[in-house]
């Protein structure tokens, strides 16, 4: 149910790589938990480790793998009720971690849920449970990879060895390059490197088509072409013009292609494309360099004012988004400061993108409160609760909240470049001071945004009661 935007570094205004996604859910209240992992779930230093036994790591969905040898720090955004959902282990909140950046500046966003066609599933049926799945992918990869390409190859090995229980699209990047990875069936996958001058849009349908399997910008499972040919998943498969999405997925579904059309219309308006095509271009060059602000606009986009207004089933921006993120990987910044996450807690339709450096290890307690029941102490409910109040009178109250967060984001965006310049100079003088400043800046932003939300909620609640 998610929508993603990936942008190459020559397509952005400042030479950064962008990985972004709306994590949509099936209902409107789904609390997320912000966390910094000083060590992974399989490290015995956790003290309550029941996930490891005899050299085998059992992840929350039942997947069992050999305990990795590497142990890197990373940040994550798991479900607040992760310890309840993860039935195979009782590791605390290591479930549906969704996005993160590790100490080597490898970023992963997982996943866009996809759909497999019946013929492909008969040929290589998905596991009923316990395989590679959205719920465990960041938890599995982030602690043990040092580059995006290593992450792609490692995930591919896991899919081929253990099998997948879902078909998914995964965003993977580092400050040098980014890759989009699709799981097409139980053991088959493909990954494409994002061209530096282009962007990629993903909804909930498989996207990879028109690629050359022999190109070094394409990686895939062993004997993928032979498997597709043998099982007649394509009428006339072409190795140098390969359509993975058609072989394994269901292209052309309006639920998915409508969002692809909308996002490409926003970022490349000069290209006139008719709605509801079977497949849209995999990669496109933007009409102008893409700013973080542009990605925010895409992730909030609706069909208002387009030919699909009142026709399309669902837009990109929806109320049931649990969290939204834009991960920025900046090759110009010092190593520890290359990763910046613009994080929304709840839906971006009613909450702000908060800039947080990936080194942030002091997470305010309000971002760690559990449960999907309303609590005035929870950051999630500060944002979600304020937005929910707008439902009482959308015409009057919703513009107030939109203006509030627009001002907050604009101020943060205006500060971004001067802040980076300051941190670079500070790092050259004293790296520890610069890193500490970035941490405190991030923690301060988290606290401040919640304070703003709570203040506005109180004002709006008072206004509502007076009017009644």
C-alpha positions as CSV (number, residue, x, y, z in Angstrom):
1,X,0.0,0.0,0.0
2,X,3.1,2.3,0.0
3,X,4.4,4.8,-2.5
4,X,8.1,5.5,-3.0
5,X,10.4,8.0,-4.7
6,X,14.1,7.4,-5.4
7,X,16.3,10.1,-6.9
8,X,19.8,9.9,-8.3
9,X,22.4,12.4,-7.1
10,X,22.7,14.3,-10.5
11,X,18.9,14.8,-10.5
12,X,18.8,16.5,-7.1
13,X,19.5,20.2,-6.5
14,X,22.4,19.5,-4.1
15,X,24.0,16.3,-5.4
16,X,22.4,14.1,-2.7
17,X,20.8,10.7,-3.2
18,X,17.2,10.5,-2.0
19,X,15.2,7.4,-0.8
20,X,11.7,8.1,0.3
21,X,8.5,6.2,1.1
22,X,5.0,6.6,2.6
23,X,4.5,3.5,4.9
24,X,0.8,3.1,4.4
25,X,-1.3,0.8,6.6
26,X,-4.8,-0.7,6.6
27,X,-6.1,1.6,9.3
28,X,-5.6,5.2,10.4
29,X,-4.1,4.6,13.9
30,X,-0.9,2.6,13.8
31,X,1.8,3.8,16.2
32,X,5.5,3.7,15.1
33,X,8.5,3.6,17.4
34,X,11.6,5.6,16.8
35,X,14.8,3.9,17.9
36,X,18.6,3.9,17.7
37,X,20.2,0.4,17.7
38,X,23.7,0.5,19.3
39,X,23.8,-3.3,18.5
40,X,21.5,-5.7,16.6
41,X,19.0,-8.2,17.9
42,X,21.5,-11.1,17.6
43,X,24.1,-9.4,19.9
44,X,24.1,-11.1,23.3
45,X,24.9,-7.8,25.0
46,X,21.2,-7.0,24.8
47,X,20.8,-9.1,28.0
48,X,17.4,-10.5,27.1
49,X,18.3,-12.3,23.9
50,X,16.0,-15.2,23.2
51,X,16.4,-14.8,19.4
52,X,19.7,-16.7,19.2
53,X,20.4,-20.3,19.9
54,X,23.2,-22.6,18.7
55,X,24.4,-20.0,16.2
56,X,21.0,-19.6,14.6
57,X,19.1,-16.3,14.7
58,X,15.3,-16.6,14.6
59,X,13.6,-13.4,13.4
60,X,10.2,-12.4,14.4
61,X,8.4,-14.0,11.5
62,X,10.1,-17.4,12.0
63,X,12.9,-16.9,9.5
64,X,16.0,-18.7,10.7
65,X,19.5,-17.7,9.5
66,X,23.1,-18.2,10.6
67,X,24.1,-15.5,13.1
68,X,25.9,-12.7,11.1
69,X,29.5,-12.0,12.0
70,X,29.2,-8.2,11.5
71,X,27.4,-6.0,14.0
72,X,26.8,-2.4,12.9
73,X,24.8,0.4,14.6
74,X,21.7,1.6,12.9
75,X,18.5,3.6,13.4
76,X,15.0,2.3,12.7
77,X,11.2,2.9,12.8
78,X,9.5,-0.3,13.9
79,X,5.9,-0.9,14.9
80,X,5.2,0.1,18.5
81,X,3.5,-3.2,19.1
82,X,6.4,-5.1,17.5
83,X,7.0,-7.3,20.5
84,X,3.4,-8.5,20.3
85,X,3.5,-9.1,16.5
86,X,6.8,-11.0,16.4
87,X,5.5,-14.4,17.5
88,X,8.6,-16.4,16.9
89,X,10.9,-14.4,19.2
90,X,10.3,-12.0,22.1
91,X,13.0,-9.6,21.0
92,X,11.7,-6.1,21.9
93,X,10.3,-4.2,18.9
94,X,12.5,-5.7,16.2
95,X,9.6,-6.1,13.8
96,X,8.6,-4.0,10.7
97,X,11.6,-1.7,11.3
98,X,10.7,-0.3,7.8
99,X,13.6,2.2,7.4
100,X,17.1,3.0,8.7
101,X,20.6,4.1,8.0
102,X,23.6,2.2,9.5
103,X,27.0,3.4,10.7
104,X,28.4,2.9,7.1
105,X,25.6,5.1,5.7
106,X,23.8,2.3,4.0
107,X,20.1,3.2,3.9
108,X,17.2,0.7,3.5
109,X,13.5,1.3,3.1
110,X,11.4,-1.8,3.1
111,X,9.0,-2.3,1.5
112,X,6.5,-1.5,-1.2
113,X,4.1,-4.5,-1.1
114,X,3.7,-6.0,-4.6
115,X,1.5,-8.6,-6.2
116,X,2.6,-11.9,-7.9
117,X,0.6,-13.3,-10.8
118,X,-0.8,-16.8,-10.6
119,X,1.4,-18.3,-13.2
120,X,4.6,-17.2,-11.5
121,X,3.4,-18.3,-8.1
122,X,2.6,-21.8,-9.5
123,X,6.1,-22.0,-11.0
124,X,7.9,-20.8,-7.8
125,X,5.3,-20.6,-5.0
126,X,5.8,-18.2,-2.1
127,X,6.4,-19.7,1.3
128,X,3.4,-19.7,3.6
129,X,5.5,-18.2,6.4
130,X,9.0,-17.8,7.7
131,X,10.7,-16.5,4.6
132,X,12.2,-13.2,3.5
133,X,9.5,-10.6,4.2
134,X,8.9,-6.9,4.8
135,X,8.7,-7.4,8.6
136,X,12.4,-8.5,8.9
137,X,14.3,-7.1,5.9
138,X,15.9,-4.0,7.5
139,X,16.5,-5.9,10.8
140,X,18.3,-8.6,8.8
141,X,20.4,-6.3,6.5
142,X,21.3,-3.1,8.2
143,X,23.6,-4.5,10.9
144,X,25.8,-6.3,8.5
145,X,26.3,-4.3,5.2
146,X,28.9,-1.7,4.3
147,X,27.6,-0.6,0.9
148,X,24.3,-0.5,-1.1
149,X,25.6,-3.1,-3.6
150,X,26.7,-5.4,-0.8
151,X,23.1,-5.1,0.6
152,X,21.6,-6.0,-2.8
153,X,23.8,-9.1,-3.2
154,X,23.2,-10.2,0.4
155,X,19.5,-9.9,0.2
156,X,19.6,-11.8,-3.1
157,X,21.5,-14.6,-1.5
158,X,19.0,-14.8,1.3
159,X,16.0,-14.9,-1.1
160,X,17.6,-17.7,-3.1
161,X,18.7,-19.7,-0.1
162,X,15.7,-19.3,2.3
163,X,12.9,-18.2,-0.1
164,X,10.5,-15.4,0.2
165,X,7.0,-15.4,1.8
166,X,6.0,-12.1,0.0
167,X,6.8,-10.2,-3.2
168,X,8.2,-6.8,-2.3
169,X,10.1,-3.7,-3.6
170,X,13.0,-2.6,-1.5
171,X,14.9,0.8,-1.6
172,X,18.7,0.5,-0.9
173,X,21.3,3.3,-1.1
174,X,24.5,4.7,0.1
175,X,26.2,8.1,-0.6
176,X,27.6,6.8,-3.9
177,X,24.7,4.9,-5.5
178,X,21.2,3.6,-5.0
179,X,19.4,0.4,-6.1
180,X,15.8,-0.7,-6.4
181,X,15.3,-4.4,-5.6
182,X,12.2,-6.5,-6.5
183,X,11.3,-9.9,-5.2
184,X,9.3,-11.6,-7.9
185,X,8.7,-15.1,-6.5
186,X,9.9,-17.4,-3.8
187,X,13.5,-17.5,-5.1
188,X,13.7,-15.0,-7.9
189,X,14.6,-11.3,-7.8
190,X,16.0,-8.4,-9.7
191,X,17.7,-5.2,-8.8
192,X,18.4,-2.1,-10.9
193,X,20.8,0.8,-10.1
194,X,19.1,4.2,-10.2
195,X,20.7,6.4,-13.0
196,X,22.4,9.4,-11.4
197,X,20.3,11.8,-13.6
198,X,16.9,10.2,-13.0
199,X,14.3,9.2,-10.5
200,X,12.1,6.2,-9.9
201,X,8.5,6.0,-8.7
202,X,7.1,2.8,-7.1
203,X,3.5,2.1,-6.0
204,X,2.3,-1.5,-5.3
205,X,2.9,-3.1,-8.7
206,X,6.2,-4.5,-9.9
207,X,8.1,-1.8,-11.9
208,X,11.2,-3.3,-13.4
209,X,11.0,-3.6,-17.2
210,X,12.9,-2.8,-20.4
211,X,16.3,-3.7,-18.8
212,X,19.4,-5.5,-20.0
213,X,20.2,-8.5,-17.9
214,X,23.8,-8.3,-19.0
215,X,24.2,-4.7,-17.9
216,X,26.3,-4.0,-14.8
217,X,23.5,-1.8,-13.6
218,X,21.3,-4.9,-13.3
219,X,21.7,-7.7,-10.8
220,X,19.4,-10.7,-10.6
221,X,18.8,-14.2,-9.3
222,X,20.7,-17.1,-10.8
223,X,19.2,-18.4,-14.1
224,X,16.4,-15.9,-13.9
225,X,16.0,-15.7,-17.7
226,X,16.1,-19.5,-18.1
227,X,13.4,-19.8,-15.4
228,X,11.1,-17.3,-17.1
229,X,11.7,-18.9,-20.5
230,X,11.1,-22.5,-19.2
231,X,7.9,-21.6,-17.4
232,X,6.6,-19.3,-20.3
233,X,6.1,-16.4,-18.0
234,X,6.7,-14.1,-21.0
235,X,5.5,-14.9,-24.5
236,X,8.8,-13.8,-26.1
237,X,11.4,-13.1,-23.4
238,X,14.2,-10.8,-24.4
239,X,17.4,-10.9,-22.4
240,X,18.4,-7.4,-23.4
241,X,14.9,-6.0,-23.1
242,X,13.7,-7.9,-20.1
243,X,10.2,-7.3,-18.5
244,X,10.5,-8.6,-15.0
245,X,7.2,-6.9,-13.9
246,X,5.2,-8.6,-16.6
247,X,6.8,-12.0,-16.0
248,X,6.1,-12.0,-12.2
249,X,3.6,-9.2,-11.6
250,X,0.3,-7.7,-12.8
251,X,1.1,-4.5,-14.7
252,X,-1.6,-2.0,-15.6
253,X,-3.7,-2.1,-12.4
254,X,-5.2,1.4,-12.0
255,X,-4.6,1.2,-8.2
256,X,-0.9,1.4,-8.9
257,X,-0.4,3.0,-12.3
258,X,-2.5,6.0,-11.4
259,X,0.0,6.9,-8.7
260,X,3.0,6.4,-11.1
261,X,1.3,8.7,-13.6
262,X,0.6,11.3,-10.9
263,X,4.1,11.4,-9.5
264,X,5.7,11.5,-13.0
265,X,3.3,14.3,-14.0
266,X,4.5,16.3,-11.0
267,X,8.3,15.8,-11.5
268,X,8.3,15.8,-15.3
269,X,5.3,17.9,-16.4
270,X,6.7,18.4,-19.9
271,X,6.1,14.8,-20.7
272,X,2.5,14.3,-21.6
273,X,1.4,10.8,-20.7
274,X,-2.1,9.4,-20.9
275,X,-3.5,8.0,-17.6
276,X,-3.7,4.3,-17.0
277,X,-1.1,3.0,-19.3
278,X,0.0,-0.6,-19.0
279,X,3.5,0.4,-17.9
280,X,5.1,3.8,-17.4
281,X,8.8,4.5,-17.9
282,X,11.0,2.9,-15.2
283,X,13.3,5.9,-14.9
284,X,12.6,9.5,-15.9
285,X,14.7,12.7,-15.9
286,X,13.0,15.5,-14.0
287,X,12.3,18.8,-15.7
288,X,14.3,20.6,-13.0
289,X,16.6,19.5,-10.3
290,X,14.6,17.8,-7.5
291,X,14.5,19.5,-4.1
292,X,13.5,17.7,-0.9
293,X,10.4,20.0,-1.0
294,X,9.4,18.4,-4.3
295,X,9.6,14.9,-2.8
296,X,7.4,16.1,0.1
297,X,4.9,17.4,-2.4
298,X,4.8,14.1,-4.3
299,X,4.3,12.1,-1.1
300,X,1.3,14.3,-0.2
301,X,-0.1,14.4,-3.7
302,X,-3.8,13.9,-4.6
303,X,-5.6,13.9,-7.9
304,X,-7.3,17.3,-7.2
305,X,-7.1,19.3,-10.4
306,X,-6.2,16.4,-12.6
307,X,-8.2,14.3,-15.1
308,X,-8.3,11.5,-12.5
309,X,-10.0,13.6,-9.9
310,X,-13.0,11.7,-8.7
311,X,-12.0,8.7,-10.8
312,X,-8.8,7.2,-9.3
313,X,-9.3,4.9,-6.4
314,X,-6.5,6.2,-4.2
315,X,-4.0,9.1,-4.2
316,X,-0.4,9.0,-3.0
317,X,-1.1,11.1,0.2
318,X,-3.6,9.2,2.4
319,X,-4.7,9.4,6.0
320,X,-3.7,5.8,6.8
321,X,0.0,6.4,6.4
322,X,1.7,5.3,9.6
323,X,5.0,7.2,8.9
324,X,6.7,8.8,6.0
325,X,10.4,9.3,5.4
326,X,12.9,10.9,3.1
327,X,16.4,9.6,3.6
328,X,19.1,12.0,2.3
329,X,22.6,10.6,1.6
330,X,25.1,13.4,1.1
331,X,28.6,12.5,-0.2
332,X,29.9,15.9,0.6
333,X,29.3,15.7,4.3
334,X,31.8,14.1,6.8
335,X,31.3,10.3,7.2
336,X,29.2,10.3,10.4
337,X,27.0,13.1,9.1
338,X,26.2,11.8,5.6
339,X,22.8,10.5,6.5
340,X,19.8,12.8,7.3
341,X,16.2,11.6,7.6
342,X,13.2,13.8,7.1
343,X,10.8,11.9,9.3
344,X,7.0,12.2,9.6
345,X,5.4,10.4,12.5
346,X,1.8,9.4,11.3
347,X,0.5,10.8,8.0
348,X,2.3,13.6,6.1
349,X,-1.2,14.9,5.3
350,X,-1.3,16.2,8.9
351,X,2.2,16.1,10.3
352,X,5.6,17.6,9.5
353,X,8.8,16.2,8.1
354,X,11.3,16.5,10.9
355,X,15.1,16.7,10.0
356,X,17.0,14.1,12.0
357,X,20.7,13.1,11.5
358,X,21.2,9.4,11.4
359,X,23.7,9.6,14.3
360,X,20.8,10.7,16.6
361,X,21.0,8.3,19.6
362,X,19.0,10.3,22.2
363,X,15.4,9.5,21.3
364,X,12.8,11.5,23.3
365,X,10.7,9.1,25.4
366,X,7.5,10.4,23.7
367,X,8.7,8.8,20.4
368,X,9.0,5.4,22.2
369,X,5.6,5.1,23.8
370,X,3.7,1.9,22.9
371,X,0.2,1.3,21.9
372,X,-2.5,2.3,19.4
373,X,-4.7,3.8,22.0
374,X,-4.6,7.5,22.4
375,X,-2.1,8.9,24.9
376,X,-1.3,12.6,25.4
377,X,2.3,11.7,26.2
378,X,2.9,10.0,22.8
379,X,4.6,11.9,19.9
380,X,2.6,9.8,17.5
381,X,-0.6,10.8,19.1
382,X,0.5,14.5,19.3
383,X,0.6,14.6,15.5
384,X,-2.2,12.1,14.8
385,X,-4.5,13.6,17.5
386,X,-4.1,17.1,16.2
387,X,-4.9,16.0,12.6
388,X,-7.9,14.0,13.9
389,X,-9.4,17.1,15.5
390,X,-9.5,18.7,12.0
391,X,-12.1,16.2,11.0
392,X,-14.6,18.1,13.1
393,X,-14.5,21.0,10.7
394,X,-12.1,20.4,7.8
395,X,-12.8,23.6,6.0
396,X,-11.9,25.7,9.0
397,X,-9.3,23.6,11.0
398,X,-7.4,21.7,8.3
399,X,-5.9,24.9,6.7
400,X,-4.7,26.0,10.2
401,X,-2.7,22.8,10.6
402,X,-1.4,22.7,7.1
403,X,-0.2,26.3,7.4
404,X,1.4,25.4,10.8
405,X,3.5,22.6,9.4
406,X,4.2,24.4,6.2
407,X,5.9,27.1,8.1
408,X,7.8,24.6,10.3
409,X,9.1,22.7,7.2
410,X,10.0,25.8,5.3
411,X,12.1,27.1,8.2
412,X,13.8,23.7,8.5
413,X,14.5,23.6,4.7
414,X,15.9,27.2,4.8
415,X,18.3,26.2,7.6
416,X,19.5,23.0,5.9
417,X,22.3,24.4,3.7
418,X,23.7,26.8,6.2
419,X,23.6,24.1,8.8
420,X,25.6,21.7,6.6
421,X,28.2,24.3,5.9
422,X,28.6,25.0,9.6
423,X,28.9,21.3,10.4
424,X,31.5,20.8,7.8
425,X,33.6,23.6,9.3
426,X,33.0,22.4,12.8
427,X,33.9,18.8,11.9
428,X,37.3,20.0,10.4
429,X,38.0,21.8,13.7
430,X,36.7,19.1,16.1
431,X,34.8,16.0,14.7
432,X,33.4,15.0,18.1
433,X,31.9,18.5,18.7
434,X,30.3,18.5,15.2
435,X,28.7,15.0,15.7
436,X,27.5,16.0,19.2
437,X,25.9,19.1,17.8
438,X,24.1,17.1,15.0
439,X,22.8,14.8,17.7
440,X,21.5,17.6,19.9
441,X,20.0,19.4,16.8
442,X,18.1,16.3,15.9
443,X,16.8,15.6,19.4
444,X,15.9,19.2,19.8
445,X,13.9,19.1,16.6
446,X,12.0,16.0,17.8
447,X,11.1,17.7,21.1
448,X,10.2,21.0,19.4
449,X,7.9,19.5,16.8
450,X,5.9,17.6,19.5
451,X,5.7,20.8,21.6
452,X,4.3,22.7,18.6
453,X,1.7,19.9,17.9
454,X,0.6,19.8,21.6
455,X,0.3,23.6,21.8
456,X,-1.8,23.7,18.6
457,X,-3.9,20.8,19.8
458,X,-4.7,22.6,23.0
459,X,-5.6,25.8,21.2
460,X,-7.8,23.9,18.7
461,X,-9.5,21.8,21.5
462,X,-10.3,25.0,23.4
463,X,-11.7,26.7,20.2
464,X,-13.9,23.7,19.5
465,X,-15.3,23.6,23.0
466,X,-16.0,27.3,23.0
467,X,-17.8,27.0,19.7
468,X,-20.0,24.3,21.0
